[in-house]
Amino acid sequence: MDAKELRAKNPAELSDELVKLRKEQFALRLQRASGQAPKPDQFGKVRRNIARVKTVLREQRTAGGEK
């Protein structure tokens, strides 16, 4: 997921995306704890996507407050 794609979304859509990514992160942790071996690179990808979404949300909040 690119930051360009995220910047095109409104804050409500970004919040939904953040919830979806958090659920995915939780599912990966459950799989790892139960002995199933998810792909190890997925943890980092999900974590980076969460950071991207949170960054864009923060940018939109600060840009909205300055207007």
C-alpha positions as CSV (number, residue, x, y, z in Angstrom):
1,M,0.0,0.0,0.0
2,D,1.4,3.3,-1.1
3,A,1.2,6.6,0.9
4,K,-0.2,8.1,-2.3
5,E,-3.2,5.7,-2.2
6,L,-3.7,6.5,1.5
7,R,-3.6,10.3,1.0
8,A,-6.5,10.0,-1.5
9,K,-8.7,8.5,1.2
10,N,-10.7,10.4,3.8
11,P,-10.1,10.0,7.6
12,A,-13.1,7.6,8.0
13,E,-11.7,5.3,5.4
14,L,-8.2,5.5,6.9
15,S,-9.6,4.6,10.3
16,D,-11.4,1.6,8.8
17,E,-8.1,0.6,7.1
18,L,-6.3,0.9,10.5
19,V,-8.8,-1.4,12.2
20,K,-8.4,-3.9,9.4
21,L,-4.6,-3.8,9.7
22,R,-4.8,-4.2,13.5
23,K,-7.0,-7.2,13.1
24,E,-4.6,-8.7,10.6
25,Q,-1.7,-8.1,13.0
26,F,-3.6,-9.8,15.8
27,A,-4.4,-12.8,13.6
28,L,-0.7,-13.1,12.7
29,R,0.2,-13.1,16.4
30,L,-2.4,-15.8,17.2
31,Q,-1.1,-17.9,14.4
32,R,2.5,-17.6,15.7
33,A,1.4,-18.4,19.2
34,S,-0.6,-21.5,18.2
35,G,2.3,-23.0,16.4
36,Q,1.3,-22.2,12.9
37,A,4.1,-20.5,11.0
38,P,3.0,-17.5,9.1
39,K,5.5,-15.9,6.7
40,P,7.9,-14.0,8.9
41,D,8.0,-11.0,6.6
42,Q,4.3,-10.4,7.1
43,F,4.8,-9.1,10.6
44,G,7.0,-6.3,9.3
45,K,4.8,-5.5,6.3
46,V,1.7,-5.1,8.5
47,R,3.6,-3.0,11.0
48,R,4.9,-0.7,8.3
49,N,1.4,-0.4,6.8
50,I,0.0,0.6,10.2
51,A,2.7,3.2,10.5
52,R,1.8,4.6,7.1
53,V,-1.9,4.9,7.9
54,K,-1.2,6.6,11.2
55,T,1.2,9.0,9.5
56,V,-1.3,10.0,6.9
57,L,-4.1,10.4,9.5
58,R,-1.8,12.6,11.5
59,E,-0.9,14.7,8.4
60,Q,-4.6,15.1,7.6
61,R,-5.4,16.2,11.1
62,T,-2.7,18.8,11.2
63,A,-3.5,20.1,7.8
64,G,-7.2,20.4,8.7
65,G,-6.4,22.3,11.9
66,E,-4.2,24.9,10.1
67,K,-6.9,25.9,7.6
